[in-house]
């Protein structure tokens, strides 16, 4: 992701047509292009581990493309998250508070002096930092004042308009200051509740079932001592004993499961990406269409018979497409390391061919992370 994907050109090509389609169709085409490009990045990109981290953070900072006028704003968010993975959570949170896509999705530009809109402020406190129970209604109201005045510029950047911004003092979580977006984000990150809430959310995504509260509190406290370093938290969670013990016990997200299926198949044919994008809708995780501001289901929340059946059907649809199969780049053997625990219907290692892949993709173990 450090080397950002080329921005989909669908919208510009629409304008070039003698009888251009509707604006809604152009938006939809641009979104599909971005979805397929991102799926290719997760499956085949040179920095797939980084892309996976970005995908997880889009669950913390979810934006639905249908709320945006241009899909390119989502590309900007993806690039911004990637740029901050080696930094700190305060820097990432500040960047997200100032991210055009996130602002628009939470009605940020509608928030201006004299008529505050509390939506962005409420979700910032409840979901993106402190968590429920660690703030009051007065904090939401004052945070909304701090976030007034942001609007979208002609180049798609976020601009603070002094005429719309309330630059007076606000009292938030016991501190009185002339808060704006960046200073509010920094203050929220100083709160112990923020470290605990974000650690908890990432634990659910990365590991699954939550440990005893004392374990999370200890990690959150250590993360604060590490100045909320994102690499520190990623390494701590990834190398924890609980992460090792959870292997094969957690349902993978459909997007990540599909990406590793495409990577194994090795087919970069356009049909593979088109089928994958389409099948993700039935699996319950259409790319960049989270069901709510809370993001995506996690782990056992994916236990839905309709969704589980759609996973198997979607992978079989990939294998059934002759163009996709003809473009495959399979290894000669399916190694035992492909799954966290041995499959129920196929012994690994096994020769890699259509039938063995069909058995693997249909096996319940393939759905586990």
Secondary structure, 3 states (H helix, E strand, C coil): CCCCCCCCCHHHHHHHCCCCCCHHHHHHHHHHHHHHHHHHHHHHCCCHHHHHHHHHHHHHCCCCHHHCCCCHHHHHHHHHHHHHCCCEHHHHHHHHHCCHHHHHHCCHHHCECCECCCHHHHHHHHCCCCCCCCCCHHHHHHHHHHCCCEEECCCCCEEECCCCCCCCCEEECCEEECCCHHHHHHHHHCCHHHHHHHHHHHHHHHCCCCCCHHHHHHHHHHHHHCCCEHHHHHHHHHCCHHHHHCCCCCECCHHHHHHHHHHHHCCCCHHHHHHHHHHHHHHCCCCCCCCCCCCCCCHHHHCCHHHHHHHHHHHHHHHHCHHHHHCCCCCCEECHHHCCCCCCCCCCCEECCHHHHHHHHHCHHHHEC
